[in-house]
Each structure stands twice: as C-alpha cells, then as structure tokens.
Amino acid sequence: MLVVIFFGLWIGGIGVRLVYLQINQHDALLSRALDQRRETVKEKQLRGTIYDRSNRALAMSIRVKSLYADPAEITDIDSAAREIAKALKTKPAEIAAKLKDARENKRRYVMLAPKLEDDAVQRVNEVLESKDLRKSDLPKFAGLHWTDDQKRSYPYNTLAASVLGFSNSEDVGSAGVEQSQEETLRGAVIKSWQDRDRLGRVYGESETEDREPPKDVQLTISHSIQYKVEEALENGVKKANAKSGMAVVLDPRTGEILAMANYPTFDPNRFREFTAEQFINRSVHDSYSPGSVFKLVTYSAGVNEGAINPDGFVDCGNGRLRIPGREIVDHHCTQGLSYVDAMAVSSNIAAMKTATAVGRDKFHFYAQRFGFGTPTGVELPGETTGILRAPNSWNGDSLASLAIGYEIGVSVLQMATAFATIANDGIRVQPHIIKEIKQADGTVIATPEVRKTQVVTPETARVLKRMLRQVVLTGTGKRAQLNGYTSAGKTGTAWKYDAKLKKINQEKYVSSFIGFAPFENSGVVIAVVLDEPRVGARDGGQVSAPIFQEIAEQILPELNVIPDASIKPGVFTAAEIPSEIEPIPSKVKPGDGEKAAVTAGKKDELKNPKTAALKSDEPKSKTPDDKRKKKT
Amino acid sequence: MKRNYQPKKMSRDNVRRESEPLSWKYFLVTIASGAVLVGGFFVAARTHFASINYCIKNSELKKQLGELEAEKRRLILSKEIALAPAEIKKAARKLGLVEISAMNIETFGAPQTRTDADTRPLVIKTVDTKPVEKPRAVVAAESQERKAEKSVKQAPEAAGSRERRVSKTGK
C-alpha cells in the first residue's frame, strides 16, 4: 500500500511539475531554447543588373566578403596586428591602433578589409591560418570573421559612365540610372532564421519575409554604339582642345537614346578618385545657348504657319537689319537669298525676318511644342528644364535673338529631340533611355510609356529636311557629308556668357552640329556639342560636323542601314565652307536685349552654378575672315 | 414487523473466488503492443534524426547553390570585362584587323544629289577579265627570245665578276 502511495505521489509530482513547466513557464522556456539554437540572419539581396539593349551587363553586383575583427576575442593585439597586416598587405601600426581604439571604446566590430573578392578571401584564409586554434568559421584566426557583402562592378569601366552613374559604398545609387532607378535596383534586405546544432550546422531555416526577386533594368543604349560615340567625341575634343564635349544619338522613330556621351568622363569603379563635377551628365543637366541650330525652330514655325514661302526669296536689303537697340550685319545675305540657301549659309537676317513674320506668341508656342522650357522626361536625374521665357517678359530684340538661338537655354537632349521631330515627319517622340524593367528570370515587368506629339505637319517637316540637306551639301555643314549615306543637319556656333566677366566672352564658343542620316527614313539623329574649342577653326561646321561624320559612318552600317548614296565626301578647307560666326554689329548699344540675356544667364546661374559658364549672349562675333574683310 | 434474517456467518477461508488463468493470447497482444510502441518510438526517433540530417544536407546544398550562383556572376562579370569593346579593339589591333566603317565600304547605290564633292569617280571593278591564251608556237618563240636575251646579259656580268675576283685575289 505504501509503495502504491509513494508511486502515486511521485507520478503526481512529476505531472504537476510538467504542467507548471508546460503551461506556466512555456514562453520563458521556449525563448531560452530558441536563443540556444536559433540565429536571425539579415541578408541583403544583390542589387539589380543594368543591361544595354543587347543584354550586355553594364553594371552588376557580385558577392564578396568583408573581413572584420572582434577585439574582445584577441589577446595580443600587437602580434595579431602584425600577422593581419602581412595578410592584407597594410601597415601593422594602423591595424593595431584601430583594434586598440575599439577595445578601449568596447566596440566589437572593426572593419579591416571591406569587399574582398573570392581569390583575395582565399589568400587571406591561407595566410591567417592558426593550426592549433579550434574555430568553426574561417579564417582560423582568433577574433577575425568574414561577413557577406556585395560589390558593384562596371565591366566596361568608363563606358556610358555619365549615364549609368554609380552606387556608393552603401550600395545606394548616387548618379545616373543608378540614382534614378534606385527603387527598382535596390536589393531588399531579407530576414531569416537558422536553427543550428551544437556543432554549428544549420538544420532548419526559414524566411520571415517574402523574398521579392531583384529587378533588372535594360537600357536603350547600345554598348557598341556608345563606345564608338565616346571614342569619336574624345578624339574630337582633344583635336579641338575643347573644354568638354557632349554627344547624343537618338532613334527619331522610337525616341530611344542609342548613345549618350560626355567627355571628360569618369570610371565608376573608382568613383572616389573623381570630383562631383565629373559625375554630371552634361547632355541633360546643362543648358546652353544653342546659336544657329535653333534656326530649325524658327523656320519650322515660319513654314508651318505659312509665314514664309520656302521656295521664295528673303530680301536682306543691304545685309543690315535694324532691330530695337542695335543693328545686325549679315555678310551672307546682302541682297536676296532663297530660304533654303539662307538656312544653308546660316543667315541671321533671314532667320530674324522669319521670326518677325511668325510673331512673338506663335514663336513661343512652337518653341514650347518642340519641347523647350520643359524637361524631356528622360529617366535620368537632374535634368534641366532649359530657359524659355514667357513672351510678356521679352525685350524689344528678344524675338530676333531667339530666332538665332540666343536668350534661350537648351540641353543637348532637347535640341536632339527637336531635330528628331523633323526627321520623324514632324512627330515628336519623347526620348527615353529605359527599354524595360524585368525580373532576373527575364520576365518583363514594365516598359516605358512614350508620348508622341505632332509638332509640325509632315509637309513642313519635309521642307525643313530639304533645307537641312542643303546645309550639308553646300552650306556650313559640308564636313558632315557621309560616305555611302545621305545626311542633313545644322551647324551652330554660339558665344558664351562669362559669369566672371558678367558679359559675353568673345573668345569662348559653344560649337555644335546636329543632324540625321539617311536623309529619307532617317535611322539616327546625332547631336555633337563642343564647349570652348580652342584650336584652329572653332565653328560648329569645322569642329563638330567631322565628329558627326565619324560617328554616323561607323554606326549606320552597324544599325544595318542600307547605304543610299555613292557620294564620297571631299576634303574641304576652311575657306570652302561658309563661315557661320556672325560679324560684330556696326553699332552696339547696350540695349534691353543684352540686359535680358545677362539676366537669363544669371537666372540659370542661380539655378545651377555649375553650368552657368555655358551661357552665351548676343550674336556678335568676329572671325579671321571678317577681320580680313574689314581690313580690305 | 420486519424480521431480520442474518445469514449465517461463513468462514472466509471457505470462500474461494474462481480465478481464471490468464490466457497466453493476452500476453502476446501486450507484448506485441509494447513492441509496436517501442518500435514506433524508434522509428520516430530515426525519422527525426534523419530529417535533421536531411535539413543539414539541404542547408549545405543551399549554401553551395548560393556559392555557385555567386561564382556564376563572377564569371559573367569576367566575361563582360573580356568582351569590353576597348579590350576587343586592343586584341583585334594585335591581330592586324581593321575597323569596319563606311569609309571601308565601296557602295554601289544610285547616286542622289551630286555635289562638287561627288565629282571624284569611284573605282569600281565591274568585270573580272582573263588574258587570252596565246598559241603554243608564239609562246615557244617568246621563251626562246627571252633565253637569248638572258644569255647576252649574263655574259658581261660573268666577265665582270671574274674581274672582281681577280682584283680581290690580287690584293
């Protein structure tokens, strides 16, 4: 009987204890058990890849490891520092100082070598192997541990650097597409838990958050075209000893940007070695006075409004035109000139008369329709709106200035889009640089919505194309003639506004050529702008048109554009090409126009101090030819 | 009035419960049940440890997969670096290749608007010509003529060389 009672009490006691542990102490014991075996892991997914239009990786992330030290686990810091320094090929004193400082401040995480690639990790593991040490993870060295990390790589180095931008050491996009598409490219942080046994082996794991697959971005850029454009631009800038250069290649039918180059540029793999100034994508960020290339808008407005008869003649008088505040002298147009020839030789008086015939409000309307004064909407950060003032703030001579591309600020992309509009039968297609956003498995998630606007009629566009063709055949753009292809375009040479002098600088130009090829069914629009060419002839037809020629001749065969001409371009001397630079007006009065231009420059300077140097002013210029003429 | 009828007291020793002997079937069932229970415990334990083992292997495979993915990305990156246009250009130049551009292409398209620049004619090879075969007699005569010319030329040369040799030995 006693035995039964004893066993009964014993079992009862156990039962009570079990109930107490299972019910009353449940949460505390569970958390204790989890603490012993479970580990929470935060894993950052790899940043998305940026591809070009042919699926070549322009920017991609790879897994790397970072070496860190826990000073609390290191007994002899000095001897450890010597061995670590030997493995990492650094100075032992620096490492010792870091470790000692961390120990004093009770920090248990000291970064020793961030983002080492696989071969470097293996080498460090081999050098730092302590055979007697019992340690579950590598390296077998007391107090040292690896942590998973990722590294952004740009395999083509400087190629399309200003378009791609870069992501900083925290893997945050800091310029270009990396910045504008940060939300898409950023790798999500995934929390997960792992159950480990006493040997440290993982026997159970699960994610606490849904793993969203990383997204990749495919650009419209072609790496091959981009390379050719960059190379031609670099050669051109060096040859002209220019301060900088910009080039944009557009498909006028789709609005896709095939290449966008800036020189000088930078290497995103070594972004720390460059200044912030060099990261700027000047093709979309900077605005400048376009000069004569803007006559495209002037004549488009004139033809579309019926203000001028494109087959008719413009009466230039004796080559002088009085506008409020000053007198314009035009040596190209001393009597009568057809509008086609006026465009070819870049006559200022003809353009001004056309603008006057169009009228202020209509001219402003067309400038807006072509996309000036508003950002193009391209998926790149820091795009400029440019400067297009409302007609009610114009001065007496503003319309005349605008007609020849002054008192206005444009970006290279805006200007290229305007030419693309004409090349595409008057339909303006919004330029874009992102082709699609897709998942790692290739599933397309999003494609850009492209806006199309009919700016001028197809008939007007055809007339304008004919005028631009003449520029290349007989006018200022002869050097843009192509071997095997027809081409059309317009040169531009604008004086720059000097922020230091607070007036135009007669020594500084922005020289440009924007054109398209082939003449019919244009495959590409190419814009080339050189800032401050300083050697030899400096107008757009002399320095920018040859770059256009080099780019077009290289990329058109690659785009499988069928040659449409057997023209072999001749070698032209400077004397054979009509000079575009306008002569100095006979009587310059400090009128309202100058003030307005200066104000425009200041406004932009306030908005964007970095680009203020690109502003130009009134159309007054002096060429060696003009000097000779004056002397004679 | 009720009368109590008390049963006669009976000695306990005389009372015997009939005890049925335990059937061997019960033993077998109990033993079998016990065996099943114990076996079940073993199977459960075995399954549990096997599952843990599989989990460990699974996690190791996952890790390997991750490492292979990382390696694949590294290889893709290396491939992209090797295929960079600048690298290809360097390699091509080493091999003596020339870049293709419109300048290297002879075009046969119909000429558009002709300009001053257009005046230079293109050199276009239109016909692949072969020289007409000469009659054998003519060929033989020509070869004889050539032989005769050669012998005439060689005679003074041979004389000259002899003279030079003589002058050298004379020294």
Contacts between the chains, C-beta under 8 A, distances in Angstrom:
chain1	res1	chain2	res2	distance
A	46	B	73	7.5
A	56	B	80	6.6
A	56	B	83	7.5
A	57	B	76	6.5
A	57	B	77	7.3
A	57	B	80	5.1
A	60	B	73	6.8
A	60	B	76	7.1
A	60	B	77	6.0
A	60	B	80	7.6
A	61	B	73	7.7
A	62	B	70	6.6
A	62	B	73	4.9
A	62	B	74	5.3
A	62	B	77	5.8
A	63	B	66	7.8
A	63	B	69	8.0
A	63	B	70	3.8
A	63	B	73	7.1
A	63	B	74	8.0
A	117	B	74	7.4
A	118	B	70	7.8
A	118	B	71	7.5
A	118	B	74	6.5
A	153	B	77	5.5
A	155	B	77	5.8
A	155	B	80	3.7
A	155	B	81	4.5
A	155	B	84	6.1
A	156	B	80	7.3
A	156	B	84	4.7
A	156	B	85	7.2
A	156	B	86	7.4
A	157	B	84	7.2
A	157	B	86	7.4
A	159	B	84	7.2
A	159	B	85	7.2
A	159	B	86	7.7
A	194	B	59	7.5
A	197	B	52	7.4
A	197	B	56	7.5
A	201	B	56	4.9
A	201	B	59	7.4
A	201	B	60	8.0
A	202	B	55	7.6
A	202	B	56	6.8
A	202	B	59	3.9
A	202	B	60	7.9
A	203	B	52	4.8
A	203	B	55	4.1
A	203	B	56	4.9
A	203	B	59	6.9
A	204	B	55	5.3
A	204	B	59	8.0
A	205	B	59	6.1
A	205	B	62	7.8
A	223	B	85	6.6
A	224	B	85	6.2
A	227	B	85	3.9
A	227	B	86	7.1
A	469	B	113	7.6
A	473	B	113	6.3
A	473	B	115	5.2
A	474	B	115	7.1
A	478	B	117	7.4
A	481	B	115	7.6
A	481	B	117	5.9
A	482	B	102	6.3
A	483	B	102	4.5
A	483	B	103	5.6
A	483	B	105	7.4
A	483	B	107	7.4
A	484	B	102	4.7
A	484	B	105	5.9
A	484	B	107	4.1
A	484	B	109	7.3
A	485	B	102	6.6
A	486	B	112	5.3
A	486	B	113	7.9
A	519	B	112	7.4
A	552	B	102	7.7
A	553	B	101	5.0
A	553	B	102	3.7
A	553	B	103	6.0
A	554	B	99	7.7
A	554	B	101	4.6
A	554	B	102	7.3
A	556	B	102	6.4
A	557	B	100	6.4
A	557	B	101	7.0
A	557	B	102	6.0
A	557	B	105	6.7
A	562	B	109	7.7
A	563	B	102	7.4
A	563	B	105	7.1
A	563	B	107	4.4
A	563	B	109	5.1
A	564	B	109	5.7
A	564	B	112	6.8
A	565	B	107	7.2
A	565	B	109	5.9
A	565	B	111	6.2
A	565	B	112	4.7
A	566	B	107	5.0
A	566	B	108	6.8
A	566	B	109	5.5
A	566	B	110	7.4
A	566	B	111	4.8
A	566	B	122	6.1
A	567	B	111	6.7
A	567	B	112	7.0
A	567	B	114	7.6
A	567	B	115	7.1
A	567	B	117	6.5
A	567	B	118	5.2
A	568	B	117	7.1
A	568	B	118	7.4
A	568	B	120	6.0
A	568	B	122	6.6
A	569	B	117	5.3
A	570	B	116	6.5
A	570	B	117	3.5
A	570	B	119	8.0
A	570	B	120	7.1
A	572	B	117	7.7
